[in-house]
Structure formats: C-alpha cells, structure tokens
Amino acid sequence: MPNHPISFALAPMAGFTDAAFRRICGSFGADYAVSEMISAVALTRDDAKTAELAKITPGEPPVVLQIFGREPEVMARAAELLLSGDYRGCSYATPPAGIDINMGCPVKKIVSNGEGSALMLDADRAARIMSAVREVCERHGVPASVKFRLGWDAEISPEFARRMAEAGAQKITLHCRTRAQMYAPSADPSAAKRAADALRDTSVPLVGNGDISSRETAAVYLAGGCAEVAVGRAALGDPWLFQRLKHPEMPDDARPSLEEIKSLVLSFVADVVREKGEERGVRESRSRAAYFIKGLRGSAALRDRLNHAVTMEQFASAVDAWEPERIQN
Ligand SMILES: Cc1cc2nc3c(=O)[nH]c(=O)nc-3n(C[C@H](O)[C@H](O)[C@H](O)COP(=O)(O)O)c2cc1C
C-alpha cells in the first residue's frame, strides 16, 4: 500500500456525474470528482447545453472537467475556455481543479470521429493533444490528466502511459479494459500494475479504475502500485462506498439504514429540482433514484410510484410512504 494519503475519486460518467451526484459522493468522502465528458468542439462553438455540463455548484468536492475531441488546437482552446471561464453560460462556485482528457470512450459515435479510445490507435496525435492541453493547464496552474483504457483490442497501456507522461500528463487514470471489451468482461487490475511499473521512474501517479466496489477490490489496485482509485458504476447505487473506502475502521459490509437511503433520495431530487426546475428535475431524478433503492424489498413498487410522480410533493410522499424491510444479501 502507498505510504501517502490515498485519494478516492468519482470516475467520470456521462449522464450521471452531474453536480447533484458529485455533491453526494463528496459528502461521503470522494476526494474529487470528474465531470461528464464535454465536447471540445461544441464548447468552442458556444453550445449552451455543453456549458451546462461544465457547471460547478456549491458544496461539491473538487471537480476536474473532462474534455473529448481529436484536434490538439481545439482541445487546447476548450481547456483555455474552461479554465478562463470565458464562455457563455459559465458558472463555477469554485474553479475547476484540473482538465482531464478522454481517451477511453468506446462509443461508436465518438470513436468513428477519431475521438475517445480511438486516440489509442494514434499515439502521436494523442501526445500532441496531451502536450497542448498541458501547456494551457500550466498557464492556469492546474494539472492536466488523461484517462484511457488498456488499448483498442490488446494491451498497450504501459507504453501508452509512458508516452502520455512524456507528453506532459500529470496524472493518468487507467480503465482496465480494452475498447473491444466495452464494459464487460471483468476489469483486469493486474494490467494496472504493469502500467504503474512503466511509470515508476516518472512522478506521474496512476489511478486504477474498473469494477471497484469494496475496500478489497480497491486494495488490489493499490497493492499493484496505483496511487489512487476511481470508482464508477458501483457508486451509482452505493455512494456510501466512499465512506467505507475512507474509513478502514468501518466494516466493509456496512450499509445505510432505510432512513439514510430515503433522506439521500429526497436530498438528491431536491438538489436536481433546485438546479433544473421542478418538471425536469423530477423527471430526471426518477431513474437515478432507482439506483439508490435497488435490491431493497418493495423497490419495484416504489420505482413505479416515482415514475408517475410529476411534482416534488408526489415524489417525496412516495418515498415517505415506502416501508420495506432491508433484504439481507
Ligand atoms: C454510463 C457511463 C458513462 C461513462 N462516461 C464516461 C465519460 O464521460 N468519460 C470517461 O472517461 N469515462 C466514462 N465512463 C467510464 C467510467 O469512468 C469507468 O471507466 C468505467 O465505468 C469502469 O469503471 P467501473 O467498473 O467502476 O464502472 C462511463 C461509464 C459509464 C457506465
């Protein structure tokens, strides 16, 4: 295990790591969170929806803004806009804690443009993007980082990590799957060790990512030389995981009480409604609340009621009326 304080991060998840969710994870101990991915092209074209993705609101943990794109100049311009705040719709309660570059997104629409994980097929371009963004970050005094996968369809992450470190990456997050694997089968934490070994004589920390859902799964990455870990999907239904990761004295199987779950659901929807208005806030919170109640007795019935809730009051009264017993599993 590293002998310095370990950071536990909320990994970027488009459609999920919005301000309300980042705030929740921060309240349970996430040391920082990465935003949903932001299109560099759209940002430079003054797109209002894109500006919304970059919002940072009060009470959040430090937020690193993640950008995607394929042209080094456009990526540098987007980093400059985000860090200077000089774009329409900019709203930061606290300044961005850094810029992360997405070189891992596997989605067809993205990779067919040569963006996301397609950059792992063109290390020269990836390095040009990295150094262009680093240069901007340096001027603003924040770190430039990059997140990628093991490779396109075979592991090249040790060499790629070194290349990115040489091009100026100050932190690297490795999702231990190839692009071809998408989100299954299981991530391979032993690959993080190989990348950490390749970075050993640099000062660049490696953040391990993939299938972390407990202290035990996190420990495998840390034992392999990762300085930090980033949690993705497991946090969607279990943001309390950050508490257990941060506090080794807590039992790893500790789970929140029903009252804590209810209060989380209600504070989440209230937060989203505050930011997005009642109609949109309630609508967008339905599927998100389902993650928090998953696996609990009566959750299907509650989900159904939440799906019919239109107002905050209906949403809250459905949650208040819910009285399941916890399923022991
Ligand atoms: C719905 C969803 C959206 C994601 N969006 C992003 C993204 O915007 N940027 C990124 O770098 N990774 C994204 N990821 C990948 C996650 O950050 C993470 O690498 C992956 O889910 C593996 O970690 P996990 O097993 O802990 O979920 C996304 C994953 C999911 C499931």
The ligand as an ORCA input file, in Angstrom:
! r2SCAN-3c Opt
* xyz 0 1
  C     -22.842      5.360    -18.142
  C     -21.359      5.548    -18.192
  C     -20.855      6.734    -18.664
  C     -19.460      6.919    -18.748
  N     -18.974      8.118    -19.180
  C     -17.634      8.326    -19.186
  C     -17.106      9.605    -19.542
  O     -17.835     10.560    -19.826
  N     -15.747      9.745    -19.540
  C     -14.891      8.707    -19.205
  O     -13.676      8.880    -19.220
  N     -15.378      7.503    -18.837
  C     -16.719      7.308    -18.809
  N     -17.206      6.106    -18.380
  C     -16.270      5.063    -17.898
  C     -16.093      5.136    -16.383
  O     -15.448      6.326    -15.996
  C     -15.258      3.952    -15.887
  O     -14.003      3.997    -16.516
  C     -15.897      2.599    -16.189
  O     -17.271      2.587    -15.903
  C     -15.185      1.484    -15.405
  O     -15.258      1.730    -14.022
  P     -16.354      0.954    -13.092
  O     -16.174     -0.506    -13.353
  O     -16.009      1.381    -11.701
  O     -17.692      1.418    -13.560
  C     -18.580      5.894    -18.328
  C     -19.117      4.701    -17.843
  C     -20.481      4.526    -17.757
  C     -21.005      3.229    -17.215
*
